[in-house]
Amino acid sequence: QVQLVESGGGLVQAGDSLRLSCAASGRTFSSYAMGWFRQGPGKEREFVAAIRWSGGITYYADSVKGRFTISRDNAKNAVYLQMNSLKPEDTAAYYCAAAHRSYGSSWTTTTGYNYWGQGTQVTVSS
């Protein structure tokens, strides 16, 4: 079992930066792929970024490539999402997700993860 707790959301202006954090429980964090997803009002949950267990391979949605950076610290059981040059369309609830390396390889889809956090709200004003 893995429990995930996100933090770092807030209200910012367009062009600002935010850093989201996700704290994970468990002693085998380094065996999990981690992802960030978001869900805006009236929209489906969508992929934002993912990082594999070693941290050497990352994936990004085209809409955030070049602006967002995902990273992890396996010693701290944490994954981060650095968000720069935020836009109003980035407004959403952001969710952290985890999947053991044996679970599969669909790191860019919601079905690729079996553990989810409660989410943290990010609101970007224009």
Secondary structure by P-SEA (a helix, b strand, c coil): cbbbbbcbbbbbcccbbbbbbbbbbccccccbbbbbbbbcccccccccccccccccbbbbcccccccbbbbbcccccbbbbbbcccccccccbbbbbbbcccccccccccccccccccbbbbbbcc
